[in-house]
Amino acid sequence: QTDTAIQLALHGRWDEAVGLNKAIISRFPADADAYNRLGKALTELGRYGEAREAYQKAQEIDPLNSIARKNLSRLAIVGKKMAPRQATQKLSPQMFIEETGKTSVTMLLRPKMEVAARMSAGDEVNLMLDNGSLVVGSTEGEFIGEIEPRMAQRLIKLMDGGNEYVAAISGLGDNEVKVFIRETFQHPSQLGKLSFPPAVTEAFRPYV
């Protein structure tokens, strides 16, 4: 049942995941992992109050449970009156495979945690131009954060030249949002230009 519950989550079948994890909990009431999975499924469905209760139960069972603690912190930002988010498009797991020059993970500037807290890793987001800056927004157009200037200016030039990109939430912290960006199309005019040049590090100098 645990394996099935995990597979339901991986495929985004959240209603079924709620039912199965509740069934597991009815048989194994001290299963903190089941409460965490239940909290995740309820969060995805926008049932934040119930999700909070599930994570609190997981923390009662296991006071050192970092998953429960982290998610309770996120739900505290969301608040009880926050409207549930709409179903979001998940980026395919294969798209997260790193590829030198074509992918990058970046920390957003000025993150709006009230919006980000309602999202989870894998949720697709939009890259949008805003007064010369490159910002990240939800699929509903809500501002999530801003790409750091150096990367933003490079991507803006490449996008103006015809390149195309996809982006998704990579990770969430108490006050930080990481975004994964992948080049999905390189325009012929941009041939040979890396979207994400590797960081330059000092060469190793051997001594005898």
C-alpha positions in Angstrom: 0.0 0.0 0.0 2.9 2.3 0.8 4.4 1.8 -2.7 1.0 2.4 -4.3 0.6 5.6 -2.3 3.9 6.8 -3.5 3.1 6.0 -7.1 -0.3 7.9 -6.8 1.7 10.9 -5.7 4.2 10.6 -8.5 1.3 10.6 -11.0 -0.6 13.4 -9.3 -3.6 11.3 -8.4 -4.2 13.3 -5.2 -7.8 12.3 -4.4 -6.8 8.6 -4.5 -3.7 9.4 -2.5 -5.8 10.9 0.2 -8.0 7.9 0.4 -5.2 5.4 0.4 -3.1 7.2 3.0 -6.1 7.5 5.3 -6.6 3.7 4.9 -3.0 3.1 5.8 -3.3 5.4 8.9 -6.4 3.5 10.1 -4.3 0.3 10.2 -1.0 1.9 11.3 -1.9 5.1 13.3 1.8 5.7 14.3 3.0 5.9 10.7 4.4 9.4 10.4 5.3 8.9 6.7 1.7 8.2 5.9 0.7 11.4 7.6 3.3 13.3 5.6 2.0 11.8 2.4 -1.5 12.7 3.4 -0.5 16.2 4.2 1.2 16.5 0.7 -1.9 15.2 -1.1 -4.2 17.5 0.8 -2.0 20.5 0.1 -2.0 19.7 -3.6 -5.9 19.7 -3.4 -5.9 23.1 -1.6 -7.2 21.6 1.6 -4.7 23.5 3.7 -6.4 23.2 7.1 -6.6 19.4 6.8 -3.0 19.3 5.5 -1.9 21.3 8.5 -3.6 18.8 10.9 -1.9 15.8 9.1 1.6 17.4 9.4 1.0 18.2 13.0 0.1 14.6 13.7 3.3 13.5 11.9 5.3 15.9 14.1 3.5 14.5 17.3 4.6 11.0 16.3 8.1 12.1 15.3 9.1 15.4 16.9 12.3 15.5 14.8 10.5 15.0 11.5 12.0 17.6 9.2 9.4 17.1 6.4 6.5 17.8 8.8 8.3 20.8 10.3 9.2 22.3 6.9 5.7 22.0 5.6 4.0 23.3 8.7 6.2 26.4 8.3 5.1 26.8 4.6 1.4 26.3 5.6 1.8 29.0 8.2 2.6 31.4 5.4 -0.3 30.3 3.3 -2.8 31.0 6.1 -6.2 29.6 6.7 -8.1 32.0 4.4 -5.9 31.7 1.4 -7.8 30.4 -1.7 -6.7 27.0 -2.9 -4.5 27.1 -5.9 -5.7 25.7 -9.2 -4.3 22.5 -10.5 -0.9 23.2 -11.9 1.1 21.6 -14.8 4.0 19.5 -13.6 7.2 19.5 -15.6 8.1 16.0 -16.7 10.8 14.5 -14.5 12.9 13.8 -17.6 13.1 17.6 -18.1 15.0 18.0 -14.8 18.0 16.0 -16.1 20.9 18.5 -16.0 22.7 19.2 -19.2 25.7 21.5 -19.3 25.0 24.8 -21.0 21.3 24.0 -21.4 20.0 23.8 -17.8 20.5 25.8 -14.6 19.0 26.2 -11.1 18.8 29.7 -9.7 17.6 31.3 -6.5 14.9 33.9 -7.1 15.3 37.5 -5.8 12.4 39.1 -4.0 10.5 35.9 -3.6 6.8 36.2 -2.8 6.4 33.4 -0.3 2.6 33.8 0.0 2.3 32.5 -3.6 5.3 30.1 -3.6 4.1 28.4 -0.4 1.1 27.1 -2.3 3.4 25.5 -4.9 5.6 22.4 -4.8 8.7 21.1 -6.5 8.0 20.2 -10.2 5.2 22.9 -10.7 5.7 24.6 -14.0 6.1 28.4 -13.9 6.4 31.1 -16.6 9.3 33.3 -17.5 8.0 36.8 -18.1 9.6 40.2 -19.1 8.8 43.1 -16.8 10.3 46.5 -17.4 13.7 45.0 -18.5 13.7 42.4 -15.8 13.0 38.7 -16.2 10.5 37.5 -13.6 8.9 34.2 -12.7 5.2 33.9 -12.4 2.6 31.1 -11.7 0.5 29.8 -14.6 -2.2 32.2 -13.3 0.1 35.1 -13.7 1.0 35.7 -10.0 4.5 37.1 -9.3 6.7 34.5 -7.6 10.2 36.1 -7.9 12.8 37.7 -10.1 15.8 36.1 -11.9 19.1 37.5 -10.9 20.2 40.3 -13.3 23.3 38.7 -15.0 21.4 35.5 -15.9 18.2 37.5 -16.8 20.0 39.8 -19.3 21.6 36.9 -21.0 18.3 35.0 -21.3 16.4 38.0 -22.4 18.8 38.4 -25.3 18.6 34.8 -26.3 14.8 34.8 -26.0 14.7 37.9 -28.2 16.8 35.9 -30.7 14.3 33.1 -30.8 15.4 30.7 -28.0 12.7 29.0 -26.0 12.8 27.9 -22.3 10.7 26.1 -19.7 10.9 26.6 -16.0 9.7 24.9 -12.8 9.9 25.1 -9.1 13.0 23.2 -8.0 12.9 23.7 -4.3 11.3 25.8 -1.5 12.8 27.0 1.8 11.5 29.1 4.6 12.2 32.3 2.6 13.7 31.1 -0.6 12.6 29.7 -3.9 14.8 27.8 -6.4 13.8 27.5 -10.0 15.0 25.1 -12.6 15.3 26.4 -16.2 15.9 24.4 -19.3 16.5 25.5 -22.9 14.0 23.6 -25.1 14.8 25.3 -28.4 17.9 27.0 -29.8 17.3 29.3 -32.7 19.7 28.8 -35.6 20.9 32.4 -35.1 22.0 31.6 -31.6 24.0 28.5 -32.6 27.1 28.1 -30.4 25.8 30.4 -27.6 25.4 28.6 -24.3 22.3 29.6 -22.3 24.1 28.9 -19.1 27.9 29.2 -19.4 29.7 27.1 -16.7 31.1 29.1 -13.8 34.7 30.1 -14.3 36.9 28.7 -11.6 40.6 29.2 -11.0 42.6 26.5 -12.8 44.4 23.9 -10.7 48.2 24.7 -10.7 50.3 21.6 -9.8 53.6 22.1 -8.1 56.4 19.5 -7.6 
